[in-house]
Each structure stands twice: as C-alpha cells, then as structure tokens.
Amino acid sequence: MVNKHAYGVFEIKKGIIFRKSAYLQWGTATKSIGAVLLLNPGEAKPSDTKILREGIIQQHQINVDQTMKQVIKLVEKVYGMSELSGRVHIYNLFSIRNTKNKDAISCFEQLAESNVIDPLEVIPTKEELQKHPWICCSWGINSEKRYKHLQKIKSVWTNDISLRPLPFLRELSMESYLVENENILKLDESDFSDISIIDVELSLRLAPKN
C-alpha cells in the first residue's frame, strides 16, 4: 500500500492558529489527482504546535484527522487501490483551525468584520484550480444570512467553479456525502426494517372538490 502523508501551511495571528493550505500526498509525484473544498480546518496539526510562531508562515507535516481519513477513503475508492502517486489539495472557505463549526464561523465573521483578516485571502487563482482533474465540494449547509462574510466567500467560490453535467462528478459528490454520513441510509433494525408506504400527500390542485 502506498504511504500517505499530510502537510499544511500555518500562521498564528493574535494567538489564533490559521491553516492557510494543506494537501495529502501519495507516493512522490507532485501532480494533482484531485481537490476537496471544506468549511474550515479541523484538528489536523503539527505534532508539536509550539514550533508555530506568531506572524511566521510555516509548512509542516501534520497528523491525519478524521476528515482527512474520509477524504483518503474517497480518493482511494475513486482510483482503486492501485499505486497512487500525487497530491489531493485541501481547500477551505476560511482558514481558522477549529473543530467546532459554529465557533469557527463566529470567530471568522468577527475577525473579518474588524479587518484583522482578509476573508478572501485563501481563495486560489483560477489557473491553480484548473490544474485539478476534479474538485469535491463539501462545506456544509449553513446558510444563515447573518454570516455575511461566509456567504460572500461561498459566492466567490461558486462563481469560480464551472459545473459540468458529468455523472462522474455527481456520483463523486454523493459518495463524499455518504462517506461522511454513513448511517444516512441505514434502516432501524426493529421499527423500520421493512419499506412500506405510510402516507400519501395530494397536491391541492388535484384534490377532489367537495
């Protein structure tokens, strides 16, 4: 089996750890074999965070967290267990490292509103995005309008990614969702083990008149 490693670029601002970029490495090739777009960095970090310094951008090998393990599973499912060699780049809507989504979003909104950070600083160029054979988007479904900076960055991303009507890409996106939510299709062993029609809803336009 090909060895897999993860690398990230980090910076500390005002005591907050930012992971500005990351990638998963199979083998030795540097070419892209895919990319994923997620909400924000989670628990993946260098083995010793004391090596990080305020205001200094550093790249380090990092531990593989649960989200990265799901990405690895997805990539190896797509390509099979052959001798993979290349990189899967991990993009985030924003770079604050925090395992709690709501706390991370609130912190991001506050820092962006006070001009401590540029909310668009981690947006890659279109030229960079074109180097990837595919991009799997999985940033969650939070759409609260009060998160104006988050909504703005989502709009920028969706404008930069051209969707193509290829079944492979749809299947890849669905598989990514199912990997992260593996129990979504599981039936309850006692109450819902058999499929049956429990109710029927009629459109008002088709309902019989009294």
C-alpha positions as YAML, in Angstrom:
chain: A
units: angstrom
residues:
- id: 1
  name: MET
  ca: [0.00, 0.00, 0.00]
- id: 2
  name: VAL
  ca: [1.26, 3.48, -0.86]
- id: 3
  name: ASN
  ca: [2.30, 5.59, 2.10]
- id: 4
  name: LYS
  ca: [0.14, 8.66, 2.68]
- id: 5
  name: HIS
  ca: [1.21, 11.86, 4.40]
- id: 6
  name: ALA
  ca: [-0.40, 15.22, 5.08]
- id: 7
  name: TYR
  ca: [1.18, 18.66, 5.00]
- id: 8
  name: GLY
  ca: [-0.12, 22.07, 5.98]
- id: 9
  name: VAL
  ca: [0.93, 25.72, 5.93]
- id: 10
  name: PHE
  ca: [0.26, 27.50, 9.22]
- id: 11
  name: GLU
  ca: [0.28, 31.01, 10.62]
- id: 12
  name: ILE
  ca: [-0.61, 32.41, 14.05]
- id: 13
  name: LYS
  ca: [-2.41, 35.77, 14.30]
- id: 14
  name: LYS
  ca: [-3.44, 37.18, 17.67]
- id: 15
  name: GLY
  ca: [-2.97, 33.75, 19.21]
- id: 16
  name: ILE
  ca: [-5.30, 32.05, 16.69]
- id: 17
  name: ILE
  ca: [-3.94, 29.23, 14.52]
- id: 18
  name: PHE
  ca: [-4.68, 29.54, 10.81]
- id: 19
  name: ARG
  ca: [-4.03, 26.73, 8.33]
- id: 20
  name: LYS
  ca: [-3.67, 28.54, 5.04]
- id: 21
  name: SER
  ca: [-3.37, 25.44, 2.84]
- id: 22
  name: ALA
  ca: [-2.95, 21.68, 3.03]
- id: 23
  name: TYR
  ca: [-2.55, 18.62, 0.85]
- id: 24
  name: LEU
  ca: [-2.49, 14.84, 1.09]
- id: 25
  name: GLN
  ca: [0.46, 13.13, -0.54]
- id: 26
  name: TRP
  ca: [0.51, 9.66, -2.11]
- id: 27
  name: GLY
  ca: [3.91, 8.47, -3.34]
- id: 28
  name: THR
  ca: [6.35, 11.08, -4.66]
- id: 29
  name: ALA
  ca: [4.62, 12.78, -7.61]
- id: 30
  name: THR
  ca: [3.65, 16.44, -7.18]
- id: 31
  name: LYS
  ca: [0.86, 16.46, -9.78]
- id: 32
  name: SER
  ca: [-2.72, 16.98, -8.62]
- id: 33
  name: ILE
  ca: [-5.01, 13.95, -8.59]
- id: 34
  name: GLY
  ca: [-7.94, 15.92, -7.19]
- id: 35
  name: ALA
  ca: [-9.04, 18.51, -4.64]
- id: 36
  name: VAL
  ca: [-11.65, 18.99, -1.96]
- id: 37
  name: LEU
  ca: [-13.28, 22.16, -0.64]
- id: 38
  name: LEU
  ca: [-14.35, 22.10, 3.01]
- id: 39
  name: LEU
  ca: [-15.60, 24.64, 5.54]
- id: 40
  name: ASN
  ca: [-12.53, 25.21, 7.72]
- id: 41
  name: PRO
  ca: [-9.53, 23.24, 9.07]
- id: 42
  name: GLY
  ca: [-10.26, 20.81, 11.90]
- id: 43
  name: GLU
  ca: [-7.92, 19.04, 14.28]
- id: 44
  name: ALA
  ca: [-5.05, 18.24, 11.90]
- id: 45
  name: LYS
  ca: [-1.91, 19.97, 13.22]
- id: 46
  name: PRO
  ca: [1.85, 19.51, 13.61]
- id: 47
  name: SER
  ca: [2.87, 17.01, 16.27]
- id: 48
  name: ASP
  ca: [4.21, 19.94, 18.31]
- id: 49
  name: THR
  ca: [2.28, 23.21, 17.93]
- id: 50
  name: LYS
  ca: [4.96, 25.01, 19.98]
- id: 51
  name: ILE
  ca: [7.06, 25.25, 16.81]
- id: 52
  name: LEU
  ca: [4.50, 27.69, 15.37]
- id: 53
  name: ARG
  ca: [5.34, 31.35, 15.84]
- id: 54
  name: GLU
  ca: [3.21, 34.48, 15.75]
- id: 55
  name: GLY
  ca: [3.22, 36.11, 12.32]
- id: 56
  name: ILE
  ca: [5.51, 33.49, 10.72]
- id: 57
  name: ILE
  ca: [4.16, 31.27, 7.91]
- id: 58
  name: GLN
  ca: [5.49, 27.72, 8.18]
- id: 59
  name: GLN
  ca: [4.87, 24.41, 6.42]
- id: 60
  name: HIS
  ca: [4.92, 21.20, 8.44]
- id: 61
  name: GLN
  ca: [3.89, 17.59, 8.18]
- id: 62
  name: ILE
  ca: [0.64, 17.15, 10.10]
- id: 63
  name: ASN
  ca: [-1.36, 14.34, 11.63]
- id: 64
  name: VAL
  ca: [-4.23, 12.92, 9.58]
- id: 65
  name: ASP
  ca: [-7.53, 13.80, 11.27]
- id: 66
  name: GLN
  ca: [-10.92, 12.13, 10.78]
- id: 67
  name: THR
  ca: [-11.96, 14.41, 7.92]
- id: 68
  name: MET
  ca: [-8.73, 13.67, 6.06]
- id: 69
  name: LYS
  ca: [-9.26, 9.95, 6.61]
- id: 70
  name: GLN
  ca: [-12.66, 10.29, 4.91]
- id: 71
  name: VAL
  ca: [-11.03, 12.15, 2.01]
- id: 72
  name: ILE
  ca: [-8.42, 9.38, 1.71]
- id: 73
  name: LYS
  ca: [-11.16, 6.76, 1.67]
- id: 74
  name: LEU
  ca: [-12.99, 8.67, -1.07]
- id: 75
  name: VAL
  ca: [-9.88, 9.15, -3.23]
- id: 76
  name: GLU
  ca: [-8.83, 5.51, -2.97]
- id: 77
  name: LYS
  ca: [-12.38, 4.45, -3.80]
- id: 78
  name: VAL
  ca: [-12.34, 6.65, -6.91]
- id: 79
  name: TYR
  ca: [-8.97, 5.46, -8.17]
- id: 80
  name: GLY
  ca: [-8.93, 1.98, -6.67]
- id: 81
  name: MET
  ca: [-6.11, 0.64, -4.55]
- id: 82
  name: SER
  ca: [-3.55, 0.82, -7.35]
- id: 83
  name: GLU
  ca: [-0.22, 2.55, -6.92]
- id: 84
  name: LEU
  ca: [-1.41, 6.10, -6.44]
- id: 85
  name: SER
  ca: [1.12, 8.89, -6.76]
- id: 86
  name: GLY
  ca: [0.19, 12.54, -6.49]
- id: 87
  name: ARG
  ca: [-1.49, 15.12, -4.31]
- id: 88
  name: VAL
  ca: [-5.03, 15.92, -3.27]
- id: 89
  name: HIS
  ca: [-5.25, 19.56, -2.28]
- id: 90
  name: ILE
  ca: [-7.48, 20.56, 0.60]
- id: 91
  name: TYR
  ca: [-9.09, 23.99, 0.31]
- id: 92
  name: ASN
  ca: [-11.20, 25.69, 2.96]
- id: 93
  name: LEU
  ca: [-13.69, 28.53, 2.82]
- id: 94
  name: PHE
  ca: [-11.70, 30.13, 5.64]
- id: 95
  name: SER
  ca: [-8.50, 29.14, 7.39]
- id: 96
  name: ILE
  ca: [-9.24, 29.32, 11.14]
- id: 97
  name: ARG
  ca: [-8.35, 25.97, 12.70]
- id: 98
  name: ASN
  ca: [-11.23, 24.95, 14.97]
- id: 99
  name: THR
  ca: [-13.12, 21.66, 15.33]
- id: 100
  name: LYS
  ca: [-16.38, 23.41, 16.32]
- id: 101
  name: ASN
  ca: [-18.04, 24.81, 13.20]
- id: 102
  name: LYS
  ca: [-20.23, 27.46, 14.86]
- id: 103
  name: ASP
  ca: [-17.37, 28.80, 16.97]
- id: 104
  name: ALA
  ca: [-15.10, 28.89, 13.93]
- id: 105
  name: ILE
  ca: [-17.68, 30.77, 11.83]
- id: 106
  name: SER
  ca: [-18.36, 33.30, 14.59]
- id: 107
  name: CYS
  ca: [-14.62, 33.91, 15.03]
- id: 108
  name: PHE
  ca: [-14.16, 34.26, 11.27]
- id: 109
  name: GLU
  ca: [-17.02, 36.76, 10.98]
- id: 110
  name: GLN
  ca: [-15.67, 38.82, 13.87]
- id: 111
  name: LEU
  ca: [-12.10, 38.94, 12.55]
- id: 112
  name: ALA
  ca: [-13.25, 39.72, 9.01]
- id: 113
  name: GLU
  ca: [-15.61, 42.47, 10.21]
- id: 114
  name: SER
  ca: [-12.83, 44.11, 12.23]
- id: 115
  name: ASN
  ca: [-10.39, 43.87, 9.26]
- id: 116
  name: VAL
  ca: [-7.97, 41.66, 11.18]
- id: 117
  name: ILE
  ca: [-8.06, 39.19, 8.28]
- id: 118
  name: ASP
  ca: [-8.97, 39.36, 4.62]
- id: 119
  name: PRO
  ca: [-11.93, 36.97, 4.21]
- id: 120
  name: LEU
  ca: [-10.82, 36.16, 0.66]
- id: 121
  name: GLU
  ca: [-7.15, 35.52, 1.44]
- id: 122
  name: VAL
  ca: [-7.26, 31.75, 0.87]
- id: 123
  name: ILE
  ca: [-9.08, 31.87, -2.47]
- id: 124
  name: PRO
  ca: [-6.82, 30.21, -5.08]
- id: 125
  name: THR
  ca: [-6.41, 31.54, -8.59]
- id: 126
  name: LYS
  ca: [-8.45, 30.14, -11.48]
- id: 127
  name: GLU
  ca: [-5.17, 28.93, -13.00]
- id: 128
  name: GLU
  ca: [-4.49, 26.85, -9.90]
- id: 129
  name: LEU
  ca: [-8.00, 25.39, -9.85]
- id: 130
  name: GLN
  ca: [-7.68, 24.34, -13.48]
- id: 131
  name: LYS
  ca: [-4.79, 22.04, -12.56]
- id: 132
  name: HIS
  ca: [-7.12, 19.70, -10.66]
- id: 133
  name: PRO
  ca: [-8.95, 16.91, -12.52]
- id: 134
  name: TRP
  ca: [-11.89, 17.31, -10.13]
- id: 135
  name: ILE
  ca: [-12.98, 19.23, -7.03]
- id: 136
  name: CYS
  ca: [-15.34, 17.77, -4.44]
- id: 137
  name: CYS
  ca: [-17.26, 20.48, -2.53]
- id: 138
  name: SER
  ca: [-18.38, 19.57, 0.98]
- id: 139
  name: TRP
  ca: [-18.67, 22.74, 3.07]
- id: 140
  name: GLY
  ca: [-21.92, 22.04, 4.93]
- id: 141
  name: ILE
  ca: [-25.37, 23.55, 4.56]
- id: 142
  name: ASN
  ca: [-25.22, 26.56, 6.88]
- id: 143
  name: SER
  ca: [-26.88, 29.43, 5.02]
- id: 144
  name: GLU
  ca: [-27.63, 31.94, 7.80]
- id: 145
  name: LYS
  ca: [-27.73, 35.41, 6.27]
- id: 146
  name: ARG
  ca: [-26.12, 36.97, 9.35]
- id: 147
  name: TYR
  ca: [-22.85, 35.30, 8.33]
- id: 148
  name: LYS
  ca: [-22.30, 37.82, 5.56]
- id: 149
  name: HIS
  ca: [-18.59, 37.16, 5.06]
- id: 150
  name: LEU
  ca: [-19.14, 33.40, 4.85]
- id: 151
  name: GLN
  ca: [-21.90, 33.89, 2.27]
- id: 152
  name: LYS
  ca: [-19.66, 36.21, 0.29]
- id: 153
  name: ILE
  ca: [-16.82, 33.71, 0.11]
- id: 154
  name: LYS
  ca: [-19.24, 30.94, -0.91]
- id: 155
  name: SER
  ca: [-20.43, 33.15, -3.76]
- id: 156
  name: VAL
  ca: [-16.86, 33.75, -4.91]
- id: 157
  name: TRP
  ca: [-16.15, 30.02, -4.93]
- id: 158
  name: THR
  ca: [-19.31, 29.10, -6.81]
- id: 159
  name: ASN
  ca: [-18.50, 31.73, -9.43]
- id: 160
  name: ASP
  ca: [-15.00, 30.32, -9.87]
- id: 161
  name: ILE
  ca: [-16.05, 26.67, -10.26]
- id: 162
  name: SER
  ca: [-17.66, 25.66, -13.54]
- id: 163
  name: LEU
  ca: [-20.10, 22.78, -13.04]
- id: 164
  name: ARG
  ca: [-20.27, 20.25, -15.86]
- id: 165
  name: PRO
  ca: [-23.13, 17.77, -16.38]
- id: 166
  name: LEU
  ca: [-20.99, 14.66, -15.95]
- id: 167
  name: PRO
  ca: [-22.44, 11.75, -13.95]
- id: 168
  name: PHE
  ca: [-18.98, 11.02, -12.52]
- id: 169
  name: LEU
  ca: [-18.85, 14.36, -10.71]
- id: 170
  name: ARG
  ca: [-22.36, 13.97, -9.32]
- id: 171
  name: GLU
  ca: [-21.56, 10.46, -8.10]
- id: 172
  name: LEU
  ca: [-18.33, 11.70, -6.55]
- id: 173
  name: SER
  ca: [-20.17, 14.43, -4.64]
- id: 174
  name: MET
  ca: [-22.84, 12.00, -3.45]
- id: 175
  name: GLU
  ca: [-20.24, 9.45, -2.43]
- id: 176
  name: SER
  ca: [-18.43, 12.11, -0.42]
- id: 177
  name: TYR
  ca: [-21.67, 12.91, 1.40]
- id: 178
  name: LEU
  ca: [-22.37, 9.25, 2.12]
- id: 179
  name: VAL
  ca: [-18.82, 8.70, 3.35]
- id: 180
  name: GLU
  ca: [-19.29, 11.50, 5.90]
- id: 181
  name: ASN
  ca: [-22.82, 10.32, 6.79]
- id: 182
  name: GLU
  ca: [-22.53, 6.58, 6.55]
- id: 183
  name: ASN
  ca: [-25.69, 5.89, 8.59]
- id: 184
  name: ILE
  ca: [-27.95, 8.12, 6.48]
- id: 185
  name: LEU
  ca: [-29.36, 5.15, 4.52]
- id: 186
  name: LYS
  ca: [-29.35, 2.69, 7.40]
- id: 187
  name: LEU
  ca: [-32.78, 1.37, 8.44]
- id: 188
  name: ASP
  ca: [-33.67, 0.79, 12.06]
- id: 189
  name: GLU
  ca: [-33.38, -2.93, 12.80]
- id: 190
  name: SER
  ca: [-36.65, -3.11, 14.73]
- id: 191
  name: ASP
  ca: [-39.06, -0.37, 13.65]
- id: 192
  name: PHE
  ca: [-38.13, 0.43, 10.06]
- id: 193
  name: SER
  ca: [-36.54, -2.70, 8.69]
- id: 194
  name: ASP
  ca: [-39.22, -3.11, 6.01]
- id: 195
  name: ILE
  ca: [-40.12, -0.48, 3.44]
- id: 196
  name: SER
  ca: [-43.79, 0.47, 3.27]
- id: 197
  name: ILE
  ca: [-46.00, 3.41, 2.26]
- id: 198
  name: ILE
  ca: [-47.04, 5.20, 5.45]
- id: 199
  name: ASP
  ca: [-48.94, 8.14, 3.95]
- id: 200
  name: VAL
  ca: [-49.84, 9.84, 0.69]
- id: 201
  name: GLU
  ca: [-49.83, 13.58, 0.06]
- id: 202
  name: LEU
  ca: [-52.04, 15.05, -2.68]
- id: 203
  name: SER
  ca: [-51.45, 18.34, -4.40]
- id: 204
  name: LEU
  ca: [-54.23, 20.86, -3.69]
- id: 205
  name: ARG
  ca: [-54.72, 21.30, -7.42]
- id: 206
  name: LEU
  ca: [-55.58, 17.63, -7.78]
- id: 207
  name: ALA
  ca: [-57.63, 17.23, -4.61]
- id: 208
  name: PRO
  ca: [-61.33, 16.32, -5.21]
- id: 209
  name: LYS
  ca: [-63.83, 19.16, -4.81]
- id: 210
  name: ASN
  ca: [-66.49, 18.85, -2.12]
...
